[in-house]
Amino acid sequence: SSDVCSSDLLRKGAITDFDTTQRMIRLILQQVGVGRFGKTRVVVCVPSVITPVERRAVTDAARRAGASDVRLIDQPMAAAIGSGLPIHEPIGNMVIACRQP
């Protein structure tokens, strides 16, 4: 089956099930047509509080799933870019993440 449930794959930014996380990333890459392109470059958004070991685990999972180049970006930076904030200008901005229970 190609179904992967994302619950409990990450806990506080850490991968809790490496194999299932790798399968999930592989499925996402397949859905966007990775096999049709040469070099697959992937940007993965991660919590800014994870450790270097956890960052390495995310990178390894993406590489084993088929990505040739993996870059990690912290969630606040991804939110700023996604919101269209001018991240290269010397001005201050605040990104607030609100979670619903």
N, C-alpha and C positions, 0 to 999 in steps of 0.2 A: 504494500500500500504506500502511496506517496503522501499520505496525511501525516502532518507533524503538528502536535499541539505545543504551543509556545509557553504554556503555563509551567512554572518551575524550572525553566531552562536557565534563568538568571535569578540570583538572589542578591540584592544590594549591589548589583553590577558585576557579580562574579558568576562565571559559568558553573552551574551545578551538574549539568549532564553534557559532557563534551561531545559525545557521539551524536546525540540528538540535535545539539546546536549545529554541528557540522552538517548533518542531513538537512536541517532547516535552511541553512545558508546555501547549500547546493541546490535545493528546490527553488529558492528565490532566484539564484543565478540562472537556472534553467528556464524559469518563467520569463526572464528578460532577454533570453536568447544568447547566453554566453557562448555556447558552442559554435555559433555562427561568426563569431569575431575572433581575431587573433589573440593579442595580449589582453587579458582581462584585468582592468584596474578597478579596485573596489575601495570606497570610502565607507567606514563603519563609524557610526555615532556611538560613543561610550560615555558612561558617567565619569565626571572629572575626578571622582574620589577613588577610583579603582587603583590597585597597586600595579607596579610594573609586571609582576608575574601574571596578574589577571589580564593586562593589556596584551601580553605575549600569548596567552591562551586564546583570546579573541582573534588575534592575527593568525595564529596557527590553524584555528578552526576554519577561517576564511580561505587560507592557502590550500588546506587539504580538501576544501570543497570545490576548488578549481580556480581560485583567483591567483593571478601571477604577481600582482602588486597590490598590497593592502596598506591603506593609510587610515589611522584612527583620528577622529576629531571629537573633542569634548562636547557634551550635550549643550552647554551654554553657548559655545561658538556656533554649533549647528543651528540652534534656535535663532541666534542673531542673524546668521546668513539667511535662513529661511524667512525671517521677518523683513528682510531687505534693509537691515541696518548698515550704515556705512562703516564697516569694520576697519577699513584702512585709513580713516580720517582721524585726526587727533582730537576727538570729542568723546565725552562720556555718555554711555548708554547703560541701562540696567535691564537685564532679562530676569524675569521672575517666573519660576516654574510652579504652577499650581496643579495639584493632584486631587482628583475627586476620589472619595472613599469607595 
